[in-house]
Amino acid sequence: MAKWEVQVLGKLQGATDDDEADDFEISVLNERGDRNWGWGCENKIILFSAEGNELNPGTKEQFEFALNTAQIFCDRLNELGIVAP
């Protein structure tokens, strides 16, 4: 079974909650998922991306919340044994 894991590309710059998000992508993928930027599919689920979406994390606090959310999602996929086709 292909185990799911959280992948973070890029990062949030700075140390305060008022800092703006740099370029990043937070995804959940399995061993068949593309580890490069973009290219989401059944093996790589992109959950958050700084690319042009005002609803995605913009502060350090929001970024950390997004990471925690991705980990919960990943853990649940693994717990349920969900495997992409």
Rosetta blueprint (number, residue, H / E / L):
1 M L
2 A L
3 K L
4 W L
5 E E
6 V E
7 Q E
8 V E
9 L E
10 G E
11 K L
12 L L
13 Q L
14 G L
15 A L
16 T L
17 D L
18 D L
19 D L
20 E L
21 A L
22 D L
23 D L
24 F E
25 E E
26 I E
27 S E
28 V E
29 L E
30 N L
31 E L
32 R L
33 G L
34 D L
35 R L
36 N L
37 W L
38 G L
39 W L
40 G L
41 C E
42 E L
43 N L
44 K E
45 I E
46 I E
47 L E
48 F E
49 S E
50 A L
51 E L
52 G L
53 N L
54 E L
55 L L
56 N L
57 P L
58 G L
59 T L
60 K H
61 E H
62 Q H
63 F H
64 E H
65 F H
66 A H
67 L H
68 N H
69 T H
70 A H
71 Q H
72 I H
73 F H
74 C H
75 D H
76 R H
77 L H
78 N H
79 E H
80 L H
81 G L
82 I L
83 V L
84 A L
85 P L
